[in-house]
């Protein structure tokens, strides 16, 4: 423990003189301490940094189980100076079950967001080019509250490159009960017309359309498959994909319960998390 503490102090001192390294960022992640921004100039540089950062997290948070897609609305993309979404990696022990009790300060810069997740059935999803085609290669839609950690110190640059480098803030998430997919036009249309309800302590705070994610939630899967292919990677059976935020991020407060409900055609679901 003393060696780990000394190493963490050394990283903090060293970071004051410059940008953080992937291994250094792992220590900030462990300490839930705001970090300096990684020195990355492009999203591709951010992906290289992210890969090293994630390798350092695996012994702590488990192996990769899928991906998250971030910046899935035009307004958010413009805010951070990009014209496309970004992607990060989800690790096994990041994911909790609905009703989980989570510290309000679960990270350095913690936020909570309504989200939606899907599970890949087979690798054919990598060739899908429409939401209807995507559905044929999924086996579940899963209610999901993401609990990202924006990690960086106040005043540090938050842009496409640095957000990518910090793994698009992946930290924790809470899963609801999977909803079996029906590969039909009706199911695809219902997802495009989905309404998402967000409440805090039983008070409704947001109602958000599913199409807030790239016009249709499954467009996030299409983008992700194409972006992975650009770097010689691909989605595979069993991968989980967080499709993007639905509505504004919320600041967790101790004692709160956050609930998200989903209504789409004949289908629906819910997920909740409690903060302590």
matplotlib code that plots the C-alpha trace (Angstrom):
import matplotlib.pyplot as plt

x = [0.0, 2.8, 4.5, 1.2, 0.7, 4.3, 3.8, 0.6, 2.2, 5.1, 2.6, 0.8, 4.0, 5.3, 2.0, 2.4, 5.2, 3.4, 0.7, -0.3, 0.8, -1.5, -0.1, -0.3, -4.0, -4.7, -3.5, -5.7, -8.6, -7.9, -7.6, -10.7, -8.6, -9.0, -6.1, -4.2, -5.2, -3.3, -1.1, -3.0, -3.8, -6.1, -8.8, -6.5, -3.8, -6.5, -7.3, -3.7, -3.5, -6.9, -5.6, -2.7, -4.9, -7.4, -4.7, -3.7, -7.3, -7.9, -6.3, -8.6, -11.8, -11.8, -11.5, -13.3, -17.0, -18.0, -17.9, -19.6, -20.5, -20.4, -21.2, -24.2, -26.0, -25.0, -25.1, -22.7, -20.4, -20.2, -19.5, -16.5, -15.3, -16.0, -18.4, -18.8, -19.3, -16.4, -15.9, -14.6, -14.2, -16.4, -14.8, -16.5, -16.5, -17.8, -21.3, -23.7, -27.3, -30.4, -30.9, -27.2, -26.0, -23.2, -21.2, -22.2, -18.6, -17.7, -15.1, -13.1, -15.8, -18.9, -22.1, -25.1, -26.8, -29.8, -28.5, -29.5, -27.5, -27.7, -26.1, -24.6, -25.8, -23.3, -20.5, -22.9, -23.7, -20.4, -22.0, -25.3, -26.1, -29.6, -31.3, -33.4, -30.3, -28.6, -31.6, -31.0, -27.7, -28.7, -30.4, -31.2, -31.9, -31.0, -32.1, -28.9, -27.8, -24.3, -22.1, -19.2, -16.2, -15.0, -11.7, -9.9, -9.0, -11.1, -9.6, -8.0, -8.9, -12.0, -12.1, -12.4, -8.8, -8.7, -12.2, -11.2, -7.9, -9.8, -11.9, -14.8, -15.2, -16.2, -16.4, -19.6, -23.0, -26.2, -28.1, -31.8, -33.5, -32.7, -35.5, -35.4, -35.0, -37.5, -35.9, -39.0, -39.8, -42.2, -39.4, -37.1, -39.8, -40.7, -37.1, -37.0, -40.2, -39.0, -39.7, -37.3, -38.4, -35.9, -36.9, -35.0, -36.6, -39.9, -40.0, -39.8, -36.9, -36.6, -38.5, -36.2, -36.9, -34.8, -34.0, -31.8, -29.1, -28.1, -31.7, -32.2, -30.5, -29.2, -27.3, -24.8, -24.1, -23.5, -21.1, -19.2, -18.8, -17.5, -15.1, -13.7, -13.2, -11.1, -8.5, -8.8, -11.3, -14.8, -17.8, -18.3, -21.0, -21.7, -20.4, -22.3, -22.7, -23.8, -25.5, -25.1, -26.7, -30.4, -30.8, -28.6, -26.1, -27.0, -24.8, -25.2, -26.2, -26.0, -29.4, -30.9, -32.5, -32.3, -34.8, -35.0, -38.0, -38.3, -41.5, -41.4, -44.5, -45.4, -42.1, -40.7, -38.2, -36.7, -33.5, -32.5, -29.5, -29.3, -26.5, -25.0]
y = [0.0, 2.4, 1.7, 2.4, 5.6, 6.8, 6.0, 7.9, 11.0, 10.7, 10.8, 13.8, 15.7, 14.7, 15.7, 19.2, 19.6, 18.2, 16.0, 12.7, 9.2, 6.3, 4.6, 7.9, 8.2, 4.8, 6.1, 9.2, 6.9, 4.8, 7.9, 9.5, 12.6, 15.1, 14.6, 16.8, 16.2, 13.7, 15.2, 14.1, 16.3, 14.0, 11.4, 8.7, 9.8, 9.6, 6.1, 5.0, 6.6, 5.0, 1.5, 1.8, 3.3, 0.5, -2.1, -0.5, -0.7, -4.4, -5.8, -3.4, -3.4, -6.7, -7.5, -5.8, -6.7, -4.1, -0.5, 2.9, 5.5, 9.1, 12.5, 11.2, 14.5, 17.4, 19.9, 18.0, 17.3, 21.0, 21.8, 19.6, 20.5, 17.3, 16.2, 12.6, 10.4, 9.0, 5.5, 3.9, 0.4, -1.1, -3.4, -6.2, -4.8, -1.4, -2.9, -3.3, -4.5, -2.3, -1.1, -0.9, 1.4, 3.6, 6.3, 9.7, 10.5, 7.4, 9.2, 12.4, 14.3, 12.0, 12.4, 10.2, 9.8, 8.0, 5.6, 2.5, -0.6, -3.5, -6.9, -8.3, -11.7, -12.3, -10.7, -10.0, -6.7, -5.3, -5.4, -3.8, -0.5, 0.3, 0.0, -2.9, -4.8, -4.1, -5.7, -9.0, -9.3, -8.2, -10.4, -7.8, -4.1, -3.3, -0.3, 1.4, 4.3, 5.3, 6.7, 8.3, 10.1, 13.1, 12.8, 16.0, 19.0, 22.2, 24.2, 21.3, 20.9, 18.7, 18.0, 15.0, 13.9, 14.2, 12.7, 9.7, 9.4, 9.1, 6.3, 8.6, 8.7, 5.1, 4.3, 2.6, 1.7, 0.1, -2.5, -3.2, -6.4, -7.3, -6.9, -9.6, -8.1, -8.8, -8.3, -6.7, -3.3, -2.7, -3.1, -0.8, 1.8, 1.5, 2.2, 5.3, 6.5, 5.6, 7.9, 7.9, 9.2, 10.3, 10.8, 11.7, 10.7, 10.0, 13.5, 13.5, 15.7, 14.8, 13.2, 12.4, 10.9, 7.9, 9.6, 12.0, 9.3, 10.0, 10.1, 6.4, 4.6, 1.8, 4.3, 4.3, 0.6, 1.3, 4.1, 2.1, -0.9, 1.4, 3.2, -0.1, -1.4, 1.7, 0.4, -3.3, -4.2, -5.6, -6.3, -9.9, -12.0, -11.1, -7.5, -4.9, -1.5, 1.6, 3.7, 7.2, 9.6, 10.5, 14.0, 16.1, 14.7, 14.9, 15.4, 12.5, 13.5, 11.2, 9.9, 10.3, 7.5, 7.9, 6.0, 5.7, 4.2, 3.3, 3.1, 2.0, 0.4, -2.8, -2.9, -1.2, -1.4, 0.4, 0.7, 2.5, 3.4, 4.7, 7.0, 7.1]
z = [0.0, 0.9, -2.5, -4.3, -2.4, -3.2, -6.8, -6.9, -5.3, -7.8, -10.7, -9.2, -8.8, -12.2, -13.9, -12.7, -15.2, -18.2, -19.6, -18.1, -19.4, -19.8, -16.7, -14.8, -15.8, -14.4, -11.0, -11.3, -12.1, -9.0, -6.8, -8.3, -8.6, -11.5, -14.0, -16.4, -20.0, -22.1, -24.8, -27.9, -31.0, -33.0, -32.3, -33.7, -31.3, -28.6, -29.6, -29.3, -25.8, -25.0, -25.9, -23.5, -20.8, -21.1, -20.9, -17.5, -16.3, -17.2, -14.0, -12.0, -13.9, -15.8, -19.5, -22.4, -22.8, -25.4, -26.4, -25.6, -28.3, -27.1, -28.6, -30.5, -31.0, -33.3, -30.5, -28.3, -31.2, -32.0, -28.3, -28.4, -31.9, -33.8, -36.5, -35.5, -32.4, -30.3, -28.9, -25.7, -24.3, -21.6, -19.1, -17.2, -13.6, -14.8, -15.2, -12.3, -12.1, -11.7, -8.2, -7.4, -4.6, -5.9, -4.2, -5.5, -5.9, -7.9, -10.0, -10.2, -12.2, -11.9, -14.0, -14.7, -18.0, -19.4, -22.1, -24.1, -24.7, -27.2, -27.3, -30.5, -31.7, -34.5, -36.5, -39.4, -37.6, -39.1, -42.6, -41.6, -43.2, -41.9, -38.5, -39.9, -40.9, -37.6, -35.7, -37.5, -35.7, -32.2, -29.6, -26.9, -26.2, -22.6, -20.4, -19.3, -17.0, -17.7, -14.9, -16.7, -15.2, -17.2, -15.2, -16.2, -14.1, -14.5, -17.3, -19.1, -22.8, -23.4, -27.1, -29.4, -28.9, -25.1, -24.6, -26.7, -24.7, -21.4, -22.9, -23.4, -19.7, -19.2, -15.5, -14.4, -15.7, -14.5, -16.6, -16.6, -17.8, -21.4, -23.9, -26.6, -30.1, -32.8, -36.2, -37.8, -39.3, -36.4, -33.8, -35.8, -36.1, -32.4, -31.5, -33.7, -31.9, -28.4, -25.5, -22.5, -19.1, -16.5, -12.9, -9.7, -6.5, -8.3, -9.9, -13.7, -14.9, -18.6, -21.4, -24.4, -27.8, -28.8, -32.1, -30.1, -30.7, -34.3, -35.6, -34.7, -31.8, -34.0, -36.2, -33.4, -34.0, -37.7, -37.0, -34.4, -36.8, -39.5, -37.1, -35.7, -39.3, -40.0, -37.5, -38.4, -35.6, -35.6, -33.3, -32.3, -30.7, -27.1, -27.4, -25.5, -27.1, -25.1, -27.8, -26.3, -23.9, -23.9, -22.5, -20.3, -17.9, -14.2, -11.1, -8.7, -5.1, -2.1, -1.2, -4.7, -6.7, -10.5, -12.6, -16.4, -18.2, -21.9, -23.9, -27.6, -29.2, -27.5, -25.6, -22.6, -19.8, -16.8, -14.8, -11.6, -9.5, -5.9, -4.8, -1.3]

ax = plt.figure().add_subplot(projection="3d")
ax.plot(x, y, z, "-o")
ax.set_aspect("equal")
plt.show()
